[in-house]
Amino acid sequence: MRVHTGKAALACAAIAALAIAGCSSSGGGKGSTTNGGKSGGQLIYGESTAFPDNLMPLIAAGNSTAGGNLEVRLLDGPFRVSPKFTYVPDTDQATSATSSMVNGQQVVDIKINPKAVWADGQPITAADYVFTWQATKSSDPKTGGCAALLSTTGVDQIESATAVNDHEVKFTFIKNKPFPDWQGLFAAGNGGMPVMSKHVMDQGSPKATCAYITKGWPVADGIPLGAQNGPWLLEKANIDVSNKTFTLVHNPKYWGTAPKLDKLVDAYIGSDSDTNVKALQNQEVNMIYPQPQLDLVSNLKSLTNVTTEVNFGVAFEHFDFNTADPLLAHKEIREAIAYAIDRPALVKATVGAFSDQASVLNNRLLMTNQPGYEDHGGDYAQQNLDKAKQLLTGIGCTVGTATTPTKCFGKPLTFKVIPTQDNPLRDQTIQIAAQQVSAIGIKLNEYADPNIFGGPTDSQSLASEQFQIALFAWVGGPSISSNAPIYLSPKGGGVGQNYTQGGTPQIDAALGAMTSAASTQDEIKAANQADSLLWQQMYTLPLYQKPTLLAFDSNYSGIADNATQAGPLWNSDTFTKD
């Protein structure tokens, strides 16, 4: 096993700087016994993604993986995201939350737990929910909205919010515009909209409140106590920006079951594989959730008393074909490329090396481990070079070989494929696909693009829509309807996310039905219909879900991977140390 000594000490130095009992997994004393079960000690989580600059999840500056991992049990709502890609009620926050249709309008009724309070002791009331809707329903400054908001999806379909009393609020959606993923609007810490604390965040006017939201919560200042409502508490004194650590302690005002551990430490250790292995091996950290790499997985599995889990989450790799390209504008060429790629072999050689559970993804809107998933791959499930050749000759192309280029309309089928930089998995994926399609004279050349996610004026970016083929990841999840914009045609509203510029009125209609479904069942049905139609157009080709890697000290119990956007600390209040 290779050992990198330069970075492995980062976690220990950061933890020691907080004067937490040693640089080990022993924790800081026996702790509280008020939770009725095992308690005491601490867990140190080694965060591999970039240290956050801001902790306000409503804005781009605060939209980070590290921030989401940290806040998952600090900013709670009536729903949480389960590892099964479903929303589950959090009865500590709301005794009930239901949706019904009344005269063509969706009405969501939330009954707030009367015991629920903010961490400063102020009660959580219907006024907080109404204020949340008012502050986040629009990002258009011309109509009083806040331009800094990351998303208003679903919230903008709410027509009114009414406080029935202090402990009950009703949201009425616009007529004939129900939102099937309404639970996600109240699943804070999981990519949803946190319930905002009116007494903390209401600045007296929409403009002033927007200025507050836009500034956010700079990491050094932390999150106001009056805006936190989970079982864990983050106090400003427990934030060490220089050493990049956060220490969570029990929220003394929490009315539910207290965390079983005394403390939870979130320490940034970076993404270096050797650093992660060394930190876990030396008990400088007790749990890591790094990007999977083959050497990292094998090294972790060689450690004693360490539990390692590989799962497949919501991020999935895919090829996007730019339909505005003169050659790729021909559907037959896009289909020929798809038929020439042996996706089962590609999966086996890439993510299949991480786990024998890896499989081809044959749906763009639902993941393989998600309720309602249907396989629509059909003839594309296996490589079919004969079919690819038939499609090409059918439009007048001269089909070549591995050494002779195929030509269509006098031009060789040679395409530039852009991925992000420094991503070995994507490099390998392109190399394998290129070798496979070369059998029929198609050539794929990789050009790693540092500006792939730049703005529309950057000629090298996806947003500029000047590329030919791109390989990158989209993120699925329990809010199925949120991915509609990436497949809508330009006329249907897909500009800005549908980089392929492809689409049809039929696909737009199916996606529209998905986003306005009155039930999850109807939403799933419409999603599968939309995906079936997308296979017929082939402007985007799904490949595989990306693996997730969780490793932790086997002396801890209650730890379970949640491969959704909920993060590795989604149930950290239930962790125990044996």
C-alpha positions in Angstrom: 0.0 0.0 0.0 1.4 3.4 -1.0 1.6 6.0 1.8 1.6 9.7 1.4 3.0 11.3 4.5 2.7 15.0 3.5 -1.1 15.3 3.6 -2.2 12.6 6.0 -1.4 14.8 9.0 -4.0 17.4 8.0 -6.9 15.7 9.8 -4.9 15.2 13.0 -3.6 18.8 13.0 -7.1 20.2 12.4 -8.7 18.0 15.1 -5.9 18.8 17.6 -6.4 22.5 17.0 -9.9 22.1 18.4 -8.5 20.5 21.6 -10.7 17.5 21.1 -9.5 14.6 23.2 -6.5 13.5 21.2 -6.2 12.6 17.5 -8.0 9.3 17.7 -11.4 7.8 17.7 -11.7 7.6 21.4 -13.9 10.8 21.6 -14.4 13.3 24.4 -15.8 11.6 27.4 -18.9 9.7 28.3 -21.4 12.3 27.3 -25.1 12.5 27.8 -27.2 9.5 28.8 -30.6 11.2 28.1 -31.1 9.4 24.8 -32.1 6.1 26.3 -29.4 4.1 24.4 -25.7 3.9 23.9 -24.0 7.3 24.1 -20.8 9.1 24.6 -17.7 9.6 22.4 -17.5 11.3 19.1 -17.1 10.5 15.4 -14.7 12.3 13.1 -15.9 12.5 9.5 -13.2 13.2 6.9 -14.7 15.5 4.3 -13.1 15.0 0.8 -14.9 17.7 -1.1 -14.1 21.4 -1.1 -14.5 23.3 2.2 -17.6 25.5 1.9 -17.3 29.3 1.7 -21.0 29.9 2.6 -23.6 27.9 4.5 -26.8 29.4 3.0 -28.3 26.5 0.9 -30.7 28.8 -1.0 -27.9 30.4 -3.1 -25.2 29.2 -5.4 -22.4 30.3 -3.1 -23.8 27.9 -0.5 -24.6 25.1 -2.8 -21.7 22.8 -2.0 -21.5 19.1 -1.3 -19.6 19.8 1.9 -22.2 22.3 3.1 -25.0 19.8 2.3 -23.3 17.0 4.2 -22.8 19.3 7.2 -26.3 20.7 7.3 -28.3 17.6 6.8 -29.3 17.4 10.5 -29.0 21.1 11.3 -31.7 22.4 9.0 -34.6 20.0 9.2 -38.0 19.8 7.6 -41.1 17.6 7.6 -39.4 15.2 5.2 -36.1 13.4 4.8 -34.6 11.5 1.9 -34.2 7.8 2.5 -31.5 5.5 0.9 -34.3 4.0 -1.2 -34.7 7.3 -3.2 -38.0 8.1 -1.4 -39.2 10.8 0.9 -40.0 9.7 4.5 -41.8 11.9 7.1 -39.9 13.5 9.9 -42.5 13.5 12.6 -40.3 15.5 14.9 -41.0 18.4 12.6 -44.5 17.8 11.5 -47.1 15.4 12.9 -48.6 15.1 9.4 -48.1 16.4 5.9 -50.6 15.5 3.2 -51.5 16.5 -0.3 -55.0 16.5 -1.9 -56.7 17.8 -5.0 -59.5 20.3 -4.4 -61.4 21.6 -7.4 -58.4 21.1 -9.7 -55.9 22.6 -7.2 -53.3 20.8 -5.2 -53.5 21.6 -1.5 -50.7 20.6 0.9 -51.6 20.6 4.5 -48.7 20.6 7.1 -49.4 20.2 10.8 -46.3 21.3 12.7 -45.3 19.4 15.8 -46.3 21.7 18.7 -43.1 20.8 20.5 -40.9 22.0 17.6 -38.7 25.0 18.4 -35.7 26.7 16.8 -32.4 26.3 18.5 -32.8 29.7 20.3 -36.0 28.4 21.9 -38.5 30.3 19.7 -41.4 28.0 18.4 -41.5 26.9 14.8 -44.8 28.1 13.5 -46.9 28.4 10.4 -45.6 31.9 10.0 -42.2 30.5 9.3 -43.6 28.3 6.5 -45.5 31.3 5.0 -42.5 33.5 5.1 -40.4 30.8 3.4 -42.8 30.7 0.5 -42.9 34.5 0.2 -39.1 34.8 0.2 -38.4 31.9 -2.3 -41.3 31.9 -4.7 -39.6 34.1 -7.4 -36.1 34.9 -8.6 -37.4 37.8 -10.8 -36.5 41.2 -9.2 -39.1 42.8 -11.5 -41.8 41.1 -9.6 -40.2 41.4 -6.2 -38.3 38.2 -6.4 -34.7 37.5 -5.3 -32.2 36.9 -8.2 -29.8 35.1 -5.9 -32.1 32.1 -5.4 -30.6 28.9 -6.7 -34.0 27.5 -7.7 -37.7 28.3 -7.4 -38.9 25.1 -9.0 -42.1 23.9 -7.4 -42.3 26.9 -5.0 -43.3 29.1 -8.0 -46.3 26.8 -8.6 -47.7 27.7 -5.1 -50.5 30.2 -5.4 -50.9 31.0 -1.7 -49.8 30.0 1.7 -52.2 30.3 4.6 -51.6 29.9 8.4 -54.6 28.0 9.7 -53.2 28.5 13.1 -49.7 28.5 14.7 -49.3 24.8 14.1 -51.0 24.3 10.7 -50.2 25.8 7.3 -51.8 25.1 3.9 -50.2 25.7 0.5 -52.5 26.0 -2.5 -50.9 25.4 -5.8 -52.0 27.1 -9.1 -55.0 25.5 -10.7 -54.0 22.6 -13.0 -50.4 23.0 -11.9 -49.8 20.5 -9.1 -46.3 19.6 -8.1 -45.7 15.9 -7.7 -42.5 16.3 -5.8 -44.0 18.6 -3.2 -42.3 16.6 -0.3 -38.9 17.7 -1.7 -39.9 21.3 -1.1 -39.8 20.6 2.6 -36.9 18.1 2.8 -34.2 20.5 4.0 -30.6 19.5 4.0 -31.3 17.1 1.1 -31.3 19.4 -1.9 -34.7 20.8 -0.9 -35.8 24.1 0.6 -35.2 24.5 4.3 -37.9 26.0 6.4 -36.7 29.6 7.0 -36.8 31.2 10.4 -39.0 34.3 10.1 -37.8 35.9 13.3 -34.2 35.6 12.2 -34.4 36.1 8.4 -37.2 38.5 7.8 -35.6 41.9 7.3 -38.8 43.8 7.0 -39.1 44.0 3.2 -38.6 41.7 0.2 -35.6 43.7 -0.9 -33.9 43.7 2.4 -34.6 40.0 2.9 -33.2 39.3 -0.5 -30.0 41.2 0.4 -29.8 39.0 3.6 -30.2 35.8 1.5 -27.8 37.0 -1.1 -25.1 37.6 1.5 -25.9 34.3 3.0 -24.1 32.8 5.9 -20.3 33.2 5.4 -18.7 30.1 6.9 -16.7 32.0 9.6 -19.9 33.4 11.1 -21.8 30.1 11.0 -25.5 29.6 11.0 -27.7 31.7 13.4 -28.9 29.5 16.3 -32.4 30.7 15.5 -32.2 29.2 12.0 -31.2 25.7 13.2 -33.7 23.1 14.3 -32.1 19.7 14.1 -30.7 17.3 16.7 -27.2 18.6 16.2 -26.1 22.2 16.7 -23.3 24.2 15.1 -22.1 27.1 17.2 -19.8 29.8 15.8 -17.2 28.9 18.5 -17.0 25.4 17.1 -16.0 26.5 13.6 -12.3 26.5 12.8 -11.9 28.0 9.4 -8.1 27.9 9.4 -8.0 24.2 10.1 -11.2 23.6 8.1 -13.2 21.8 10.8 -16.7 22.0 12.3 -17.7 20.4 15.6 -21.4 19.6 16.1 -22.8 19.2 19.6 -26.3 18.3 21.0 -29.0 20.9 20.4 -30.1 21.5 24.0 -33.5 22.8 22.7 -34.2 19.7 20.6 -37.5 18.1 21.6 -36.9 14.7 20.0 -34.3 12.0 20.6 -30.9 13.3 21.3 -27.9 12.1 19.2 -26.2 9.0 20.7 -22.7 10.4 20.3 -21.6 13.5 22.3 -20.0 15.2 19.3 -19.7 14.9 15.6 -16.6 16.5 14.0 -16.5 17.4 10.3 -12.9 17.7 9.3 -11.7 18.5 5.7 -9.0 16.1 4.6 -9.2 16.5 0.9 -9.6 14.1 -2.0 -6.1 12.5 -2.1 -6.5 8.7 -1.9 -3.4 8.1 0.2 -4.5 10.8 2.7 -7.9 9.2 3.1 -6.5 5.7 3.7 -3.8 6.9 6.1 -6.2 9.1 8.1 -8.7 6.2 8.5 -5.9 3.7 9.2 -4.4 5.9 12.0 -7.8 6.7 13.4 -7.4 10.4 12.7 -10.8 10.1 11.2 -13.5 7.5 11.7 -15.4 7.7 8.5 -14.7 8.9 4.9 -16.8 9.3 1.8 -14.3 10.0 -1.0 -14.6 9.7 -4.8 -14.2 6.1 -5.7 -10.9 5.1 -7.2 -9.7 1.5 -7.8 -6.5 1.7 -5.8 -8.4 3.5 -3.0 -11.0 0.8 -2.8 -8.5 -2.0 -2.7 -6.3 -0.3 -0.1 -9.3 0.4 2.1 -10.5 -3.3 1.9 -7.0 -4.3 3.1 -7.4 -2.4 6.3 -8.4 -4.3 9.4 -11.5 -3.3 11.4 -12.7 -1.0 8.6 -16.1 -1.5 6.9 -16.2 -0.6 3.2 -19.3 -0.2 1.1 -19.6 0.5 -2.6 -23.1 1.6 -3.8 -24.5 3.4 -6.8 -26.0 6.8 -6.4 -27.9 9.5 -8.2 -25.0 10.9 -10.4 -24.9 9.2 -13.8 -22.6 9.5 -16.8 -24.0 10.1 -20.2 -23.1 11.3 -23.7 -24.7 14.4 -25.1 -24.9 14.8 -28.9 -25.2 18.3 -30.2 -28.1 18.2 -32.7 -27.0 21.5 -34.2 -23.8 20.0 -35.5 -24.0 19.4 -39.3 -23.3 15.7 -39.0 -25.0 15.0 -35.6 -28.1 16.8 -36.8 -28.8 13.5 -38.6 -30.5 11.2 -36.1 -29.2 8.1 -38.0 -25.6 9.1 -37.2 -26.4 9.6 -33.5 -28.2 6.3 -33.4 -25.3 4.6 -35.2 -22.9 5.8 -32.6 -25.2 4.5 -29.9 -25.5 1.1 -31.5 -21.7 0.8 -32.0 -21.0 1.4 -28.3 -20.9 -1.9 -26.4 -22.3 -0.4 -23.1 -22.3 -3.7 -21.1 -18.6 -4.2 -21.9 -17.9 -0.5 -21.2 -19.6 -0.8 -17.8 -17.8 -4.0 -16.9 -14.4 -2.3 -17.7 -15.1 0.9 -15.8 -17.5 1.0 -12.8 -17.8 -2.8 -13.0 -14.4 -2.9 -11.5 -15.7 -1.3 -8.3 -18.6 -3.7 -7.8 -20.3 -6.6 -9.5 -23.6 -4.8 -8.9 -22.7 -2.2 -11.6 -25.1 -2.2 -14.6 -26.0 -0.3 -17.7 -28.4 2.6 -17.1 -31.3 2.4 -19.5 -33.4 5.3 -18.2 -32.6 9.0 -18.0 -35.1 10.0 -15.4 -35.1 7.1 -12.9 -32.1 5.3 -11.5 -31.8 1.5 -11.5 -32.3 1.3 -7.7 -35.2 3.8 -7.7 -38.9 2.8 -7.4 -40.6 2.8 -10.8 -37.4 2.3 -12.8 -38.1 0.7 -16.3 -35.5 -0.4 -18.8 -36.2 1.2 -22.1 -32.9 0.4 -23.7 -34.4 -2.1 -26.1 -32.2 -2.8 -29.1 -29.5 -0.5 -27.6 -29.0 -3.0 -24.8 -26.3 -4.7 -26.8 -23.8 -3.6 -29.3 -25.2 -4.0 -32.9 -22.7 -3.1 -35.5 -24.8 -4.4 -38.3 -27.7 -2.1 -37.3 -25.2 0.9 -37.1 -24.0 0.1 -40.6 -27.5 -0.1 -42.0 -28.4 3.3 -40.6 -25.3 4.9 -42.1 -25.7 3.3 -45.6 -29.4 4.3 -45.5 -28.5 8.0 -45.6 -25.8 7.5 -48.2 -22.7 7.1 -46.0 -19.7 5.0 -47.0 -19.0 2.8 -44.1 -15.3 2.3 -43.2 -13.3 0.2 -40.9 -10.9 0.6 -38.0 -8.3 1.9 -40.4 -10.6 3.6 -43.0 -12.9 6.5 -41.9 -16.6 6.3 -42.6 -17.7 9.3 -44.7 -21.1 10.9 -44.8 -21.9 13.8 -47.2 -18.2 14.0 -48.1 -17.1 14.3 -44.4 -15.4 11.8 -42.1 -17.3 10.8 -39.0 -14.6 12.2 -36.7 -15.9 13.8 -33.5 -14.5 15.8 -30.6 -15.6 14.5 -27.2 -15.3 17.0 -24.3 -15.2 15.8 -20.7 -13.9 17.6 -17.5 -10.2 17.6 -16.8 -8.4 15.2 -14.5 -11.1 12.6 -14.4 -9.6 9.1 -15.0 -13.0 7.4 -15.1 -14.2 9.7 -17.9 -10.9 9.3 -19.8 -11.3 5.6 -19.6 -14.9 5.7 -20.7 -14.1 7.7 -23.8 -11.1 5.5 -24.7 -13.2 2.4 -24.5 -16.1 3.9 -26.5 -13.7 5.2 -29.1 -12.2 1.8 -29.6 -15.6 0.2 -29.9 -17.0 2.6 -32.6 -13.8 2.5 -34.5 -14.9 -0.9 -35.8 -17.2 0.9 -38.2 -14.9 3.8 -39.1 -16.1 6.3 -36.5 -13.5 8.2 -34.7 -13.8 9.9 -31.2 -11.1 12.2 -30.0 -11.0 13.4 -26.4 -10.4 17.0 -25.6 -10.6 17.6 -21.8 -12.2 21.0 -21.3 -11.3 23.2 -18.4 -14.2 25.5 -19.3 -16.9 22.9 -19.9 -19.2 24.4 -17.3 -18.5 28.0 -18.3 -21.1 30.6 -19.4 -22.8 30.8 -22.8 -20.3 33.3 -24.1 -17.4 30.9 -23.5 -17.0 29.1 -26.8 -15.6 26.0 -25.1 -18.5 25.5 -22.7 -21.6 23.3 -22.9 -23.7 26.4 -22.5 -22.3 27.9 -25.7 -23.8 24.8 -27.5 -20.8 24.7 -29.9 -19.5 21.3 -28.9 -20.0 18.0 -30.8 -20.2 15.3 -28.1 -19.9 15.8 -24.3 -19.4 13.3 -21.5 -20.4 14.5 -18.1 -22.8 13.7 -15.2 -26.4 14.6 -14.4 -27.9 14.0 -11.0 -31.1 12.2 -10.5 -33.0 11.7 -7.2 -36.4 11.4 -5.6 -37.5 14.7 -7.1 -38.0 13.3 -10.5 -39.6 16.3 -12.1 -36.6 18.5 -11.4 -34.7 17.0 -14.4 -37.4 17.9 -16.9 -35.5 21.1 -18.1 -32.5 19.1 -19.3 -34.6 17.2 -21.9 -37.1 19.9 -23.0 -36.7 21.2 -26.5 -35.6 24.8 -26.9 -39.3 25.7 -27.8 -40.4 23.8 -24.7 -38.2 25.7 -22.3 -35.0 23.6 -22.4 -32.6 26.4 -23.3 -29.9 26.7 -20.7 -29.9 23.1 -19.6 -30.7 21.0 -22.7 -27.3 21.6 -24.3 -28.1 19.2 -27.1 -30.7 21.5 -28.6 -32.8 18.4 -29.3 -36.4 17.6 -28.5 -39.9 17.1 -29.9 -43.3 18.3 -28.9 -44.2 14.8 -27.8 -41.2 14.7 -25.4 -42.1 18.1 -24.1 -45.7 17.0 -23.5 -44.6 13.9 -21.6 -42.2 16.0 -19.5 -45.0 18.5 -18.9 -47.2 15.7 -17.7 -44.4 14.5 -15.4 -43.9 18.0 -13.8 -47.7 18.5 -13.3 -48.7 15.1 -12.1 -51.0 14.9 -9.2 -49.4 11.8 -7.7 -46.0 10.1 -7.6 -47.4 7.2 -9.5 -48.6 9.5 -12.3 -45.2 11.2 -12.3 -43.3 8.0 -12.6 -45.6 6.9 -15.5 -45.0 10.1 -17.3 -41.3 9.9 -16.7 -41.1 6.5 -18.2 -43.1 7.7 -21.2 -40.7 10.6 -21.7 -37.7 8.3 -21.5 -39.2 5.9 -24.0 -39.6 8.9 -26.4 -36.0 10.1 -25.7 -34.7 6.7 -26.9 -36.3 7.4 -30.3 -34.5 10.7 -30.7 -31.1 9.7 -29.2 -29.7 13.1 -28.5 -28.5 11.9 -25.1 -27.2 8.4 -24.3 -27.2 7.2 -20.6 -24.2 5.0 -19.6 -24.0 4.1 -15.9 -24.6 5.4 -12.4 -21.4 6.5 -10.6 -20.3 4.5 -7.6 -20.2 5.9 -4.1 -17.6 4.7 -1.5 -18.2 4.7 2.2 -15.6 3.4 4.7 -15.7 3.6 8.4 -14.2 2.3 11.7 -16.1 -1.0 12.4 -16.3 0.0 16.1 -19.2 2.3 15.1 -22.8 1.2 14.5 -25.7 2.8 12.8 -23.7 4.1 9.8 -25.3 3.4 6.4 -24.7 4.8 3.0 -27.4 7.0 1.6 -26.4 7.3 -2.1 -28.9 10.1 -2.7 -28.1 13.7 -2.3 -28.7 13.4 1.5 -25.0 12.8 2.2 -23.1 10.4 4.5 -24.3 12.1 7.7 -28.0 11.8 6.9 -28.6 9.7 10.1 -25.6 10.8 12.2 -27.8 11.3 15.2 -28.2 7.5 15.4 -24.4 6.7 15.2 -23.0 4.8 18.2 -19.6 3.7 19.3 -19.3 0.2 20.5 
